[in-house]
Amino acid sequence: MNVRDRLKKARGLVSKLGLSALLISRPSNITYFTGFIGGSRLLVPGEGEPTIFVGGVDLTAAEEHFSGTGVAVRHIKLGEKLDDVVLGALRELGPGVLGFDELPLKSYLRFSRELGQGRLRDVGDEVWALRKAKDGRELEAIRKACEIASRALEIVPEILRPGLSELELAGGLERELRRAGSEAHPFQVIVASGPNSALPHARPSDRRLEEGDLVVIDLGATYHGYVSDMTRTFVVGSASKEQEKAYELVLRAQREGIMALRAGVRACDVDRAA
């Protein structure tokens, strides 16, 4: 899907909600509507050309990305303030209701004061509803992000050994994620061994792995702005009978949950099935 097709969705929302324009501030939403990573704000009027507001470090990339798309690239120059520039563009649009996905409180208060509170409408839920159904491009990006994370986890049995620290293991996984094609770490890689594995979001430490430890690894990959999130548990050495019993129990619960998944089912019902 090209930039023009993506922006049609934004214009469709403007028309459907009776807005004069849509202001997008959340970075992931800017990427969704434009395919560009790095914009500060995106303004989509009901009529006229959309405008992407970018800082100097993203200017050249933005000009190349939006060349020939009908999107104006507005450079936020050194010394200029983003809100000042955006407000200037909004005044040029004239009266009407401005929809926005999110705004910092300070920006919201200023916009309300200078434009009139009655002109602002939070349409974050409507933007989210639009994004919930993924198209083929998005599904492929999500699959790719999952494949990259899976590939990184494949090295764990090869390097897991007593004496290796959690930090060393986390570093190896971060390197493998990059080598496999991850654009960024969507969150800090979690490696939790032994007693640390009982902590849901433990931070990797200098604790060294011991024979028989359970090691919980939680990581994710990013591909074209879409991310994956995977948690796996490994054993250092051979699993004990008790560990095998726990593994079989969790595996059975996972399979029951997967079997319960289908369109229209509530998440709580899937959880109950597991």
N, C-alpha and C positions, 0 to 999 in steps of 0.2 A: 504494500500500500504506500503510495507516494504522499508527499506533503500536502498536495491539494486535496487528495481523498480524505486524509486525516482531518484537515481543517473543515471539511464539509460537515463532519460530525459536530464540531464546535458551533458552526453556523446554524446547524439544525437545532441545537440546544437553545441558541439565542432566539430563534424564531418560535420554537415551541413554548418557551417560557415568557415570551413577550418582552425581551430585554432589548436595550439599545446596544449593549456590548457585553462581552464576557472577559473578565480579567483572571488569568491563570497565574498563580504564584507557586504552587507546589511543584518542585522540580520534576517529580515523576509524571505529573499531569502535563507539564510542558513537553516532556519527551514523548508522551503518548500522542499528543496532538500534532507534533512537528517532526518527531524522529531525531531531534537535536538535543544533545546533552550539554548544558552550560548556560542556558538562558536564565535571566533573573526574573522576568515577567513576560507574559504573552497577552496581548490585547487583540481580541477578535470582535470587531464591530458588526452590527447587522448588515451594514453596507460599507463598501470601501475595503481597502487592503488591511490585512492584519499586520501587527507590528510586534517584533521580538526585541526586547530590551536586553542588551548584553554589555558586560564590562570589557575593558581593553584586551584582557588575556584571551577572550573568546571571540573577538571581533572578526579576525580573518577566517576562522573556522565557520562562523555564522554566515559570513558573506558568501563563502563557497557553498555551504549547505543550502542556503535559500536562494541562490542565483536562479533566476528564471521561474520562480515559484509564485511570484506576486506578493511575497511577504517582505515588508520593509524591515530593515535591520537598523535599530536605533542604538547608537553607541553611547553608553553612559561614560562621559569623559571624566578625567581626573578633576576632582573638585566639585563635580555635580553630584546631587543626591538623587537616588532612584525615585523616591516618592515625588520630588519636585518635577522630574521629567515625565513621570506617568500622569500626574495631575494635569500637566500642560497638555498632554495628548487627550486626556478625557475632556478637558474644557473645549478643545477643538471639535469634539464630537457633538457637543451641544447637549440639551436636556434629554432625559430618559433614565431608565433604570439600569444600573450596572450590576451584573451578576458577578460573583467572585467565588473561587473555590476555598480560599483561605487567605487571611491577612494577619500580619503581626498586629497586636493590639494597638501599638502606637500609630501604625499606618491606618488602621480602621478608624480610630478616633479622629485623626486628621482628615481623612476622606469624608467622614460623616460631617465634620465641622465645615469643610470648604465646599463640598458638593451638596450637602443636605442628607440627613440620615434616611429620609424616605427614598433616596435614589440608590441606596445600597441593598442588595439582596444576597444572602448566603445561599449559594446553589451547590455547595460541596456534596450534599447527598445525591443530587441529580447527576453531577459529574461522575460520582462513584457508581451510580446505577448504570450509567452509560458504559463504564469500563468493566463491569462485572462479567459480561459475556465476552469471551476472548475470540478474536478472529484467528485465521490460520497462521498469520505471521506471528502473532503473540504466542500461540500454542507451540509453534516450532522453537521460538526463543526460550520458552520455559523448558521444553524437552532438552534443548541443548545445555541449558544451565544445570539441569539434573544430570545429564551425561558427564559433564565436566566434574561435578562434585563426586559422582560415583567413581570416576577414573582416579581422582585423588585418593579416595579411600582404599583403592586396590593396593596401594603400596604399604598399608599398615601391617598386614601379616608378614611382609618382608623385612620390616625394620623394627618391629616390636620385640623388645628383649629386656631382660632385667638390667638395671643400671642406666637405661636411657631416661632422661628427665622429661617431664611434661612439656617444658619449654622447648626442648630439642625436638620433640615429636610435633609440637604445634608449628615450629619453624619449617620442618620438612613438609608438612601438609600445606602450608601457605605457599611454599615454593612450587609444590606439585600442582596446586590450583592454578597458578599463573602459567606454568608450563602447559597445562591442559587447555588454556584459553580463557580463563576467568578474567574479566575486565577489572574487577575490584572485589575486595572481600566485603560482602554485605553486612557482616558483623565479625567480631573477633572470634577466631577459632577457639573452641573450648576443648581442652584435654583435661579430664579429671580421672585420677587413678586411685585405687584403694579407698580409703575413707573419704577422699574428695569426690568420689563418684556419686555420693549421696547428696551432693549439693547441685541443684538444678542448673545453675549458671556459674559454676566454679571457674575461676581464672587459672590459666596454666601457671604452674609454680615450678620451683626447682626440685620438687619432690622426685625421687628416682623410682622407676617402676620396680616392682618386686615380683618374684615367681608367684603365680596364682592370682595376681591383681585383676580385678575388673577395670577396664579402661573405657570411659564414656567419651566419645568424640562427637562434637556438634560443629558442623561447618556448612558453608554455602558458597555458591558461585554466582557470578553475574555475567549475563550475556545479552547484549543489545538492550541493556537497561532492565532486564527481567532477572529475578533471582531464584535460587533454590535453597532449601534448608533441610539438611539431613542429619539425623542422629544415629550413631551405630555404637554398639558395645562389643569390645574385644576382651579376650583373656590372654594374659601373659603366660605362655606355656600351655599346659593342658587344663581343661575345665574339670572342676570337681563334680561329683554327682549332684550336689546341691545346685551348682551353677547350671548344669545341664537341665535340671528340673525347672528352674526359673526361666531358662531360655525357651523351653518347650511351651510353658504356660503363656509367655508373652507372644510367642509366634502364633499360638492358637487364637489368642485374643485379636491379634492383628488380622489374621485371615477372616475371622468372623466380622470384623469391622469392614474389611474390603468387600465382603459378600453383601453387606447391608447397604453399600453405596449405590445410589441411583438418583436420577433427577427427581426433585420434589421431596426427598427425605430430609428431615431436620438433622442437623449436626448432633444434637443431643441424643437422637435415636440411634445414630451410628455409634456414638460413645457407649450407649447402653448395651448395644449388641456385642461390643468388644468386652 
